[in-house]
Amino acid sequence: MNTGRTKRNVVRTTAVVTLASLAAATATANGAAAPISDSPATSNTVTNNAGITPAPSASAAPLVSPYAKKRPQRYNPRTETYEQRQARIAKQQRPMLRQSAETRNEDTTCVSSEFTTLSVVFDSIYESLLPSLPPAAQAAVKQHQKGLQRSLRNVTVSTLSLSDDPRALGADTQDPADKYKSPHSTYIVNQLLKIRDGKQNEAIPVANITLSQAVETAWLYFFTGILAPINFALGMAPEFTDINQNSSPAAYLPLPAQITGILGSFLNYNTLVGIFFAGGQSALTILYSQTATALLNQCVARVTEEQKENAGKAHEHIRYNIPIPAIIKSTANQLALADKNTCKPVGANTLGEITERTIRQAKEAAPNAAARNRVAAQGRQIMGVLRSTYVPANLIPRDKDDFDGGQRAVSSLGGFIPFLGGAPLDVILGLAGNAGEGKNLLHQIPLSKLTVTKSITGVYYTYALSVWLFRTIGQYAGIPALAPVQLIPGVNEFNPVRMISTVLTLPLTYGITTYHNVVRSMCFTDDDTTGSGLGAEAHKRKDEAAENIAENKEKAAAERTGTTRKASATTTKKLAPASDAGESTPTATATPKTTAPEKKADPDDALPPWVHP
């Protein structure tokens, strides 16, 4: 028997069977791959009547190795709450700043710019510079570091000179204070909250100023001291010309003089400078916003519990004497930071609610019954006017701060288009936004149902259209009194229309807009549904919020008890059936419940026949 030939035949047969099996598996493949797992597979297959095991379903959950590294869940900044943000940052391990040698052996926590003080920042800077210095210079640097820290602790500033991001006060990214804000409105909101808490005289050491406060305050002063004056100066500046005394680059275009004259009327050097400045200001605003958000959303430094408590802490002994007018104190005592869930903004109240609130406060402050009656009579008269006057609320365009990204881009670029740009274009965009939401533009409601924010938006667009009309008519109507004039010999002509329009725009930009942002960022303490009276600040000041809630509950219980005692004074007692001990217990006879009078229909709910919703 030839053993070698037999072995070759066995090898050939095995190869043929293997290749045939591979070809059959390839031809009938279903595209499902079995995952490789380090854990033993459990048999969960079910055979049918023919004894054939069906192919695994494509939707079956794959087996996952127990050694596979779990990916951390990414946070959603649009839905993350204040508490979730603090917990997420505390779990991070790598801070942006180097930890000082003094705290490396202590228990530390990762914090954002909200709890990172300037003292910690300067310590980190020195700690980063020391390794690059020669040993002889390190001792001098450490001594200088101690002197700087001592100066930072001794120099104080008034708390009213600092601003802070609403997210550092307890607000979420969904809260109105974070959406509707400007450097000036954020500063006003901060100061009203400090005055409400009686902190207007506090002095804060520079060492305890937080990085968040430093960034927000620096942007406030940069915007107020540099950007705003430059913007105002551009509006008051004379006409810019080139070396050929041409006021527009359109003069160099190979076009007829008539066309270049039309182009030059709006495409001049002043307009180009304005476009360049507006673009630069927008870029700086975006840079500031991204920087503040990044510092609040990640671990900036690792600090001890003592360093965290010192963040924003006032000096123990130094106080300033800053008198606050009584009307501002009274206003601040009624306000809190608005919260999207628990404290609706002042701007969301209707004119009727605000009027009734004002009347109620005036009656409480009245010295006698006659004065209260006069206030009540005037209040009924005002409410009657508000309820009987109807307005088409949806014809008030959407506010510019509620524009989406596309509308904002069109509004910004279209502002330099003659005739149409500016207020008319914003009105068109705002009305288109209302119509896009399916609102009936002719629907009318009483003034008492019109919200505060809608009324302020109406005032904004009315004022903006008035300024636009003055500027357009003054520039293109050829009025001699508004013609360009050379106020300074040897200097280009000044445009009185542009100068007056610039001055008239100041109340619009820094008055109405700022006030509107404030009323949308704050709420009445009475409207806080949690009972803390702190609004969104309750997320950060939990202990104080709990105390306020407990005090309000005790106060409400005391008021209810007093009412119950007055009502029970007229009840009679009767003997209850004898008990097992042979004694009878007196029980109070419940007074019969009186039927509550039916609530009168709200006169605002009934539309007159001439109103067609």
C-alpha positions as CSV (number, residue, x, y, z in Angstrom):
1,M,0.0,0.0,0.0
2,N,1.4,3.4,-1.0
3,T,1.3,5.5,2.1
4,G,2.5,8.7,0.4
5,R,-0.2,8.6,-2.3
6,T,-2.8,8.0,0.4
7,K,-1.7,11.1,2.4
8,R,-1.8,13.3,-0.8
9,N,-5.3,12.1,-1.6
10,V,-6.5,13.0,2.0
11,V,-5.0,16.5,1.8
12,R,-6.6,17.1,-1.6
13,T,-10.0,15.9,-0.4
14,T,-9.8,18.2,2.7
15,A,-8.9,21.2,0.5
16,V,-11.8,20.6,-1.8
17,V,-14.3,20.2,1.0
18,T,-13.0,23.4,2.7
19,L,-13.1,25.5,-0.5
20,A,-16.6,24.2,-1.3
21,S,-17.8,25.2,2.1
22,L,-16.3,28.6,1.8
23,A,-17.9,29.2,-1.6
24,A,-21.3,28.1,-0.3
25,A,-21.0,30.4,2.7
26,T,-20.0,33.3,0.5
27,A,-22.8,32.7,-2.0
28,T,-25.5,32.6,0.8
29,A,-24.1,35.3,3.1
30,N,-26.8,37.5,4.8
31,G,-24.4,40.4,5.6
32,A,-24.6,39.8,9.4
33,A,-21.3,39.5,11.3
34,A,-20.9,37.9,14.7
35,P,-19.1,40.2,17.1
36,I,-16.0,39.0,18.7
37,S,-16.3,38.8,22.5
38,D,-14.1,37.8,25.3
39,S,-17.1,36.5,27.3
40,P,-18.5,33.1,26.7
41,A,-21.5,33.1,24.4
42,T,-24.7,31.8,25.7
43,S,-26.9,29.7,23.6
44,N,-30.3,31.4,23.1
45,T,-31.0,29.9,19.6
46,V,-34.4,28.4,18.9
47,T,-34.8,25.7,16.2
48,N,-37.9,25.3,14.1
49,N,-39.8,22.2,13.3
50,A,-37.4,21.1,10.6
51,G,-34.5,21.3,13.1
52,I,-32.9,24.2,11.3
53,T,-31.6,27.1,13.3
54,P,-32.7,30.4,11.8
55,A,-30.1,33.1,10.9
56,P,-29.6,35.8,13.5
57,S,-31.7,38.9,13.1
58,A,-29.9,42.1,12.0
59,S,-31.7,43.9,14.8
60,A,-30.4,41.6,17.5
61,A,-28.3,43.3,20.2
62,P,-24.6,42.5,19.6
63,L,-22.5,41.1,22.4
64,V,-20.3,43.7,24.1
65,S,-17.0,42.9,25.7
66,P,-16.9,43.6,29.4
67,Y,-13.4,45.1,28.8
68,A,-14.6,47.6,26.3
69,K,-14.0,51.2,27.4
70,K,-17.3,53.1,28.0
71,R,-17.4,56.5,26.2
72,P,-18.4,59.4,28.4
73,Q,-21.7,60.8,27.5
74,R,-21.5,64.2,25.9
75,Y,-23.4,67.0,27.6
76,N,-26.1,69.0,25.9
77,P,-25.5,72.7,26.7
78,R,-29.1,73.5,25.7
79,T,-30.7,71.2,28.3
80,E,-28.0,71.1,31.0
81,T,-29.1,72.6,34.3
82,Y,-26.9,74.6,36.7
83,E,-26.6,71.6,39.1
84,Q,-25.7,69.2,36.2
85,R,-23.0,71.6,35.0
86,Q,-21.4,71.8,38.4
87,A,-21.4,68.0,38.9
88,R,-19.9,67.5,35.4
89,I,-17.1,70.0,36.0
90,A,-16.3,68.5,39.4
91,K,-15.7,65.1,37.8
92,Q,-13.0,66.5,35.4
93,Q,-9.4,65.8,36.3
94,R,-7.3,68.1,34.1
95,P,-7.7,71.8,34.9
96,M,-6.6,74.6,32.5
97,L,-4.4,76.2,35.2
98,R,-1.4,74.5,36.9
99,Q,-2.2,73.7,40.5
100,S,-0.1,75.5,43.1
101,A,2.4,73.5,45.2
102,E,0.7,74.6,48.4
103,T,-2.5,72.8,47.6
104,R,-1.3,69.6,45.9
105,N,-1.5,67.6,49.1
106,E,-4.9,68.9,50.0
107,D,-8.4,67.9,49.0
108,T,-9.3,69.9,45.9
109,T,-12.3,70.2,43.5
110,C,-12.4,71.1,39.9
111,V,-14.3,74.3,39.3
112,S,-15.0,76.7,36.5
113,S,-14.4,80.4,36.3
114,E,-17.3,80.9,38.6
115,F,-15.2,79.8,41.6
116,T,-11.7,80.5,40.3
117,T,-10.4,83.7,42.0
118,L,-7.7,86.0,40.7
119,S,-5.6,84.9,43.6
120,V,-5.7,81.3,42.2
121,V,-5.0,82.6,38.7
122,F,-1.8,84.5,39.7
123,D,-0.6,81.6,41.8
124,S,-0.9,79.4,38.8
125,I,1.0,81.8,36.6
126,Y,3.9,82.0,39.0
127,E,3.8,78.2,39.3
128,S,4.1,77.9,35.5
129,L,7.0,80.3,35.3
130,L,9.2,78.9,38.1
131,P,10.5,75.7,36.3
132,S,11.8,77.8,33.4
133,L,13.8,80.1,35.7
134,P,17.3,79.5,37.1
135,P,17.5,78.4,40.8
136,A,19.0,81.8,41.8
137,A,15.9,83.7,40.4
138,Q,13.2,81.4,41.8
139,A,13.7,82.6,45.4
140,A,13.2,86.2,44.3
141,V,10.1,85.3,42.2
142,K,8.5,83.4,45.2
143,Q,9.1,86.5,47.4
144,H,7.5,88.7,44.7
145,Q,4.6,86.3,44.6
146,K,4.0,86.7,48.3
147,G,4.0,90.5,48.0
148,L,1.6,90.4,45.1
149,Q,-0.8,88.2,47.0
150,R,-0.7,90.5,50.0
151,S,-1.5,93.5,47.7
152,L,-4.4,91.6,46.2
153,R,-5.9,90.9,49.6
154,N,-5.4,94.6,50.8
155,V,-6.8,96.4,47.7
156,T,-10.6,96.4,47.6
157,V,-13.2,97.5,45.1
158,S,-16.9,98.2,45.5
159,T,-19.2,95.3,44.6
160,L,-21.3,97.7,42.5
161,S,-18.4,98.1,40.2
162,L,-18.4,94.5,39.2
163,S,-20.6,92.6,36.8
164,D,-21.1,88.8,36.4
165,D,-22.5,86.3,34.0
166,P,-26.1,85.2,34.8
167,R,-24.9,81.6,34.5
168,A,-22.6,82.2,37.4
169,L,-25.6,83.4,39.5
170,G,-27.5,80.2,39.1
171,A,-29.2,80.6,35.7
172,D,-29.3,77.9,33.0
173,T,-28.6,78.5,29.3
174,Q,-32.4,78.2,28.7
175,D,-33.3,81.0,31.2
176,P,-34.2,84.4,29.8
177,A,-31.3,86.1,31.6
178,D,-28.8,84.2,29.4
179,K,-30.7,84.8,26.1
180,Y,-31.7,88.5,26.5
181,K,-28.6,90.2,27.7
182,S,-26.2,93.0,26.8
183,P,-23.3,94.4,28.8
184,H,-25.4,97.1,30.3
185,S,-28.5,95.0,31.0
186,T,-26.4,92.3,32.7
187,Y,-24.7,94.9,34.8
188,I,-28.1,96.4,35.9
189,V,-29.5,93.0,36.8
190,N,-26.4,92.3,38.9
191,Q,-26.7,95.6,40.8
192,L,-30.5,95.2,41.5
193,L,-29.9,91.8,43.0
194,K,-27.1,93.1,45.2
195,I,-29.2,96.0,46.4
196,R,-32.1,93.6,47.1
197,D,-29.8,91.5,49.3
198,G,-28.3,94.6,51.1
199,K,-24.8,94.2,49.6
200,Q,-24.4,97.6,48.0
201,N,-21.8,98.7,50.5
202,E,-19.6,95.6,50.4
203,A,-16.0,95.9,49.5
204,I,-14.5,92.9,47.7
205,P,-10.7,92.3,47.8
206,V,-9.1,91.9,44.4
207,A,-7.9,88.5,45.4
208,N,-11.5,87.3,45.8
209,I,-12.8,88.6,42.4
210,T,-13.7,85.6,40.3
211,L,-12.4,85.0,36.8
212,S,-16.0,85.1,35.6
213,Q,-16.5,88.5,37.2
214,A,-13.3,89.8,35.7
215,V,-14.2,88.7,32.2
216,E,-17.7,90.1,32.4
217,T,-16.6,93.4,33.9
218,A,-13.7,93.8,31.4
219,W,-16.1,93.4,28.5
220,L,-18.5,95.9,30.1
221,Y,-15.9,98.6,30.4
222,F,-14.4,97.8,27.0
223,F,-17.8,98.0,25.3
224,T,-18.8,101.2,27.2
225,G,-15.4,103.0,27.1
226,I,-14.1,102.0,23.6
227,L,-16.7,100.4,21.3
228,A,-19.6,102.7,22.1
229,P,-17.7,106.0,21.8
230,I,-16.1,104.9,18.5
231,N,-19.5,104.0,17.1
232,F,-20.8,107.4,18.2
233,A,-17.8,109.2,16.8
234,L,-18.3,107.5,13.4
235,G,-21.8,108.9,13.2
236,M,-20.7,112.4,14.1
237,A,-17.6,112.4,11.9
238,P,-17.4,114.5,8.7
239,E,-17.5,113.0,5.3
240,F,-14.3,111.0,4.6
241,T,-12.6,111.6,1.3
242,D,-9.5,110.2,-0.5
243,I,-6.5,112.2,-1.8
244,N,-8.6,113.2,-4.9
245,Q,-11.3,114.6,-2.7
246,N,-13.7,111.9,-3.7
247,S,-16.1,110.7,-1.0
248,S,-16.9,107.4,-2.7
249,P,-14.9,104.7,-4.4
250,A,-17.7,104.5,-7.0
251,A,-16.1,107.5,-8.7
252,Y,-13.4,105.3,-10.1
253,L,-15.8,102.8,-11.7
254,P,-15.9,102.8,-15.5
255,L,-19.6,103.7,-15.5
256,P,-21.6,106.8,-16.5
257,A,-21.4,109.7,-14.1
258,Q,-25.1,109.4,-13.4
259,I,-24.8,105.8,-12.2
260,T,-21.6,106.5,-10.1
261,G,-23.4,109.4,-8.5
262,I,-26.3,107.2,-7.4
263,L,-23.8,104.6,-6.1
264,G,-21.7,107.2,-4.4
265,S,-24.8,108.5,-2.5
266,F,-24.7,105.4,-0.2
267,L,-21.5,103.5,-1.1
268,N,-19.2,106.1,0.4
269,Y,-16.1,105.9,2.6
270,N,-18.2,106.6,5.7
271,T,-20.4,103.6,4.9
272,L,-17.4,101.3,4.3
273,V,-15.8,102.4,7.6
274,G,-19.2,101.7,9.3
275,I,-19.4,98.2,7.8
276,F,-15.8,97.4,8.8
277,F,-16.5,98.6,12.4
278,A,-19.8,96.7,12.6
279,G,-18.0,93.5,11.5
280,G,-15.2,94.0,14.0
281,Q,-17.7,94.7,16.8
282,S,-19.6,91.5,15.9
283,A,-16.4,89.5,15.9
284,L,-15.4,90.8,19.3
285,T,-18.8,90.1,20.7
286,I,-18.6,86.5,19.5
287,L,-15.1,86.2,20.9
288,Y,-16.2,87.4,24.3
289,S,-19.3,85.1,24.3
290,Q,-17.3,82.0,23.3
291,T,-14.6,82.8,25.9
292,A,-17.1,83.3,28.7
293,T,-19.0,80.1,27.8
294,A,-15.8,78.1,27.6
295,L,-14.6,79.3,31.0
296,L,-17.9,78.4,32.6
297,N,-18.2,75.0,31.0
298,Q,-14.9,73.4,31.9
299,C,-12.5,72.9,34.7
300,V,-10.4,76.0,35.0
301,A,-8.6,75.2,38.3
302,R,-8.5,72.8,41.2
303,V,-9.2,74.6,44.4
304,T,-9.7,73.8,48.1
305,E,-12.9,74.3,49.9
306,E,-11.6,77.5,51.5
307,Q,-10.6,78.9,48.1
308,K,-14.0,78.1,46.7
309,E,-15.7,79.9,49.6
310,N,-13.6,83.0,49.1
311,A,-14.8,83.3,45.5
312,G,-16.6,86.7,45.4
313,K,-16.5,87.0,49.2
314,A,-16.6,90.5,50.6
315,H,-14.0,92.0,53.1
316,E,-14.9,91.3,56.7
317,H,-14.2,94.8,58.0
318,I,-14.1,97.3,55.1
319,R,-17.4,98.8,54.0
320,Y,-18.3,101.7,51.6
321,N,-21.1,104.2,52.1
322,I,-23.0,104.3,48.9
323,P,-26.5,105.8,49.3
324,I,-29.2,104.2,47.2
325,P,-32.4,106.1,46.4
326,A,-35.5,104.7,48.1
327,I,-37.3,104.1,44.8
328,I,-34.5,101.9,43.6
329,K,-34.4,99.9,46.8
330,S,-38.2,99.5,46.7
331,T,-37.9,98.2,43.1
332,A,-35.0,95.9,43.8
333,N,-36.8,94.3,46.8
334,Q,-39.5,93.0,44.4
335,L,-37.3,91.5,41.8
336,A,-35.4,88.2,41.4
337,L,-33.5,86.4,38.6
338,A,-36.1,85.0,36.1
339,D,-36.3,81.2,35.8
340,K,-37.9,79.5,32.8
341,N,-39.8,77.0,35.0
342,T,-40.4,78.6,38.4
343,C,-40.4,82.4,38.0
344,K,-41.8,84.0,34.8
345,P,-40.2,87.2,33.6
346,V,-41.7,90.6,34.2
347,G,-42.0,91.0,30.5
348,A,-44.3,88.0,30.4
349,N,-46.9,89.8,32.6
350,T,-49.7,91.6,30.9
351,L,-50.4,95.3,31.1
352,G,-53.5,94.5,33.1
353,E,-51.5,92.4,35.7
354,I,-48.9,95.2,36.0
355,T,-51.6,97.8,36.5
356,E,-53.5,95.8,39.1
357,R,-50.2,95.2,40.9
358,T,-49.4,98.9,40.9
359,I,-52.9,99.8,42.1
360,R,-52.7,97.3,45.0
361,Q,-49.3,98.7,46.1
362,A,-50.6,102.3,45.9
363,K,-53.6,101.3,48.1
364,E,-51.3,99.7,50.7
365,A,-49.2,102.9,50.8
366,A,-52.2,105.2,51.1
367,P,-52.3,107.0,54.4
368,N,-56.0,106.7,55.0
369,A,-59.3,105.3,53.8
370,A,-60.2,108.3,51.6
371,A,-56.9,108.1,49.8
372,R,-57.4,104.3,49.2
373,N,-60.8,105.0,47.8
374,R,-59.4,107.6,45.4
375,V,-56.7,105.1,44.3
376,A,-59.3,102.4,43.7
377,A,-61.5,104.8,41.7
378,Q,-58.5,105.8,39.5
379,G,-57.5,102.2,39.1
380,R,-61.0,101.2,37.9
381,Q,-60.9,103.9,35.4
382,I,-57.5,102.9,34.0
383,M,-58.5,99.2,33.9
384,G,-61.7,100.2,32.0
385,V,-59.6,101.9,29.4
386,L,-57.3,99.0,29.0
387,R,-60.1,96.5,28.7
388,S,-62.1,98.5,26.2
389,T,-59.2,99.3,23.9
390,Y,-58.3,96.6,21.3
391,V,-55.1,96.3,19.3
392,P,-53.9,93.8,16.7
393,A,-51.1,92.3,18.8
394,N,-49.7,90.2,15.9
395,L,-49.0,93.3,13.8
396,I,-46.3,94.1,16.3
397,P,-43.3,92.5,14.7
398,R,-41.2,89.9,16.4
399,D,-38.4,91.3,18.5
400,K,-35.0,91.4,17.0
401,D,-33.5,89.4,19.8
402,D,-36.0,86.6,18.8
403,F,-34.7,86.5,15.2
404,D,-33.1,83.2,14.0
405,G,-29.7,83.1,12.5
406,G,-30.8,83.9,9.0
407,Q,-33.0,86.8,10.0
408,R,-30.2,88.3,12.0
409,A,-27.7,88.1,9.1
410,V,-30.2,89.7,6.8
411,S,-31.0,92.4,9.3
412,S,-27.3,93.2,9.9
413,L,-26.2,93.3,6.3
414,G,-29.5,95.0,5.1
415,G,-28.9,97.9,7.5
416,F,-26.6,99.4,4.9
417,I,-29.1,99.2,2.0
418,P,-30.6,102.6,1.2
419,F,-34.3,103.2,1.6
420,L,-35.2,99.6,2.6
421,G,-32.4,98.9,5.1
422,G,-32.8,99.5,8.9
423,A,-36.1,99.7,10.6
424,P,-38.3,98.8,7.5
425,L,-36.4,95.7,6.8
426,D,-36.6,94.6,10.5
427,V,-40.4,95.2,10.5
428,I,-40.7,93.0,7.4
429,L,-38.6,90.3,9.0
430,G,-40.6,90.5,12.2
431,L,-44.0,90.3,10.5
432,A,-42.8,87.4,8.4
433,G,-41.7,85.6,11.5
434,N,-45.2,86.1,13.1
435,A,-46.9,84.9,9.9
436,G,-44.5,81.9,9.7
437,E,-45.7,80.8,13.1
438,G,-49.3,80.7,11.9
439,K,-50.4,83.8,13.8
440,N,-53.4,85.8,12.5
441,L,-52.0,89.2,11.9
442,L,-55.5,90.8,12.2
443,H,-56.4,89.2,15.5
444,Q,-57.2,91.8,18.2
445,I,-56.9,91.6,21.9
446,P,-57.6,94.2,24.7
447,L,-54.6,96.2,25.9
448,S,-55.0,94.6,29.3
449,K,-54.0,91.3,27.7
450,L,-51.0,92.7,25.9
451,T,-47.7,91.6,27.5
452,V,-45.1,94.0,28.7
453,T,-42.5,92.7,26.2
454,K,-45.0,93.1,23.3
455,S,-45.7,96.7,24.3
456,I,-42.0,97.5,24.6
457,T,-41.3,95.9,21.2
458,G,-44.0,98.1,19.7
459,V,-42.4,101.2,21.2
460,Y,-39.0,100.1,19.8
461,Y,-40.2,99.7,16.3
462,T,-42.2,102.9,16.4
463,Y,-39.2,104.9,17.6
464,A,-36.9,103.2,15.1
465,L,-39.2,103.9,12.1
466,S,-39.4,107.6,13.2
467,V,-35.6,107.9,13.2
468,W,-35.5,106.1,9.8
469,L,-38.0,108.5,8.3
470,F,-36.2,111.5,9.5
471,R,-32.9,110.2,8.1
472,T,-34.3,109.2,4.8
473,I,-36.3,112.4,4.2
474,G,-33.4,114.5,5.4
475,Q,-30.9,112.9,3.1
476,Y,-32.9,112.6,-0.1
477,A,-35.5,115.4,0.1
478,G,-32.9,118.1,-0.4
479,I,-34.0,120.3,2.5
480,P,-31.6,123.4,2.6
481,A,-31.6,123.5,6.4
482,L,-30.3,120.0,6.6
483,A,-27.7,120.3,3.8
484,P,-24.0,119.4,4.6
485,V,-22.1,122.2,6.2
486,Q,-18.4,122.9,6.8
487,L,-18.4,123.6,10.5
488,I,-14.6,123.7,10.8
489,P,-12.5,125.5,8.1
490,G,-10.2,123.2,6.3
491,V,-12.2,120.1,7.4
492,N,-14.6,118.1,5.3
493,E,-18.3,118.9,5.5
494,F,-20.4,117.6,8.3
495,N,-23.8,115.9,7.6
496,P,-26.4,117.3,10.0
497,V,-28.9,114.6,9.2
498,R,-26.4,111.8,10.1
499,M,-25.3,113.6,13.2
500,I,-28.9,114.2,14.5
501,S,-29.8,110.6,13.6
502,T,-26.8,109.3,15.6
503,V,-27.9,111.3,18.7
504,L,-31.6,110.1,18.3
505,T,-30.4,106.5,18.1
506,L,-28.8,106.6,21.5
507,P,-32.1,106.1,23.5
508,L,-33.0,103.3,21.1
509,T,-29.7,101.4,21.5
510,Y,-28.8,102.0,25.1
511,G,-32.2,102.9,26.5
512,I,-35.2,100.9,25.2
513,T,-33.1,97.8,24.4
514,T,-31.4,97.7,27.7
515,Y,-34.6,98.2,29.7
516,H,-36.3,95.5,27.6
517,N,-33.5,93.0,28.4
518,V,-33.8,93.8,32.1
519,V,-37.6,93.2,32.3
520,R,-37.1,90.0,30.4
521,S,-34.2,88.8,32.7
522,M,-35.9,89.5,36.0
523,C,-39.1,88.3,37.7
524,F,-41.2,89.4,40.6
525,T,-40.4,87.6,43.9
526,D,-44.2,87.0,44.3
527,D,-44.2,85.0,41.1
528,D,-41.6,82.5,42.3
529,T,-43.6,79.3,42.5
530,T,-41.0,77.6,44.8
531,G,-41.6,80.2,47.6
532,S,-37.8,81.1,47.9
533,G,-38.1,84.5,46.3
534,L,-34.7,84.0,44.6
535,G,-35.8,82.8,41.2
536,A,-33.0,81.1,39.3
537,E,-30.5,82.0,42.0
538,A,-32.1,79.3,44.2
539,H,-30.0,76.7,42.1
540,K,-26.8,78.2,43.6
541,R,-28.0,79.5,47.0
542,K,-29.8,76.3,48.1
543,D,-29.5,76.8,51.8
544,E,-30.9,80.3,51.7
545,A,-33.6,79.2,49.4
546,A,-34.6,76.4,51.8
547,E,-34.7,78.9,54.7
548,N,-36.9,81.3,52.7
549,I,-39.3,78.5,51.7
550,A,-39.6,77.3,55.3
551,E,-40.2,80.9,56.6
552,N,-42.9,81.5,53.9
553,K,-44.6,78.2,54.8
554,E,-44.6,79.1,58.5
555,K,-46.0,82.5,57.7
556,A,-48.7,81.0,55.5
557,A,-49.6,78.5,58.2
558,A,-49.8,81.3,60.8
559,E,-52.2,83.2,58.6
560,R,-54.4,80.2,58.0
561,T,-54.4,79.4,61.8
562,G,-55.5,83.0,62.5
563,T,-58.3,82.7,60.0
564,T,-59.4,79.4,61.4
565,R,-59.5,80.7,65.0
566,K,-61.7,83.6,63.9
567,A,-64.0,81.2,62.2
568,S,-64.2,78.7,65.1
569,A,-65.2,81.4,67.6
570,T,-68.8,81.0,66.4
571,T,-68.9,77.2,66.6
572,T,-70.8,75.4,69.3
573,K,-69.7,72.3,71.2
574,K,-71.8,69.3,71.8
575,L,-71.1,66.0,73.6
576,A,-70.0,63.1,71.6
577,P,-71.3,59.6,72.4
578,A,-70.0,58.2,75.6
579,S,-66.7,56.4,75.3
580,D,-65.7,53.1,76.9
581,A,-64.5,54.9,80.0
582,G,-67.9,56.4,80.5
583,E,-66.8,59.9,79.6
584,S,-68.1,62.1,76.9
585,T,-65.7,64.3,74.8
586,P,-66.7,67.7,73.5
587,T,-66.5,68.0,69.7
588,A,-66.9,71.1,67.6
589,T,-69.8,71.2,65.3
590,A,-68.6,72.1,61.8
591,T,-70.2,75.2,60.5
592,P,-72.1,74.6,57.3
593,K,-70.1,75.4,54.2
594,T,-71.3,78.4,52.3
595,T,-71.5,78.2,48.6
596,A,-68.7,80.3,47.1
597,P,-70.0,83.0,44.8
598,E,-69.5,82.2,41.1
599,K,-66.5,83.9,39.6
600,K,-67.4,86.7,37.4
601,A,-66.5,86.3,33.8
602,D,-63.4,88.2,32.8
603,P,-64.5,91.1,30.7
604,D,-61.4,90.6,28.5
605,D,-62.7,87.2,27.4
606,A,-65.7,88.7,25.6
607,L,-64.8,90.3,22.3
608,P,-67.1,93.1,21.1
609,P,-68.9,92.5,17.8
610,W,-66.6,94.6,15.7
611,V,-63.6,92.5,16.6
612,H,-63.0,89.5,14.4
613,P,-60.3,87.2,15.7
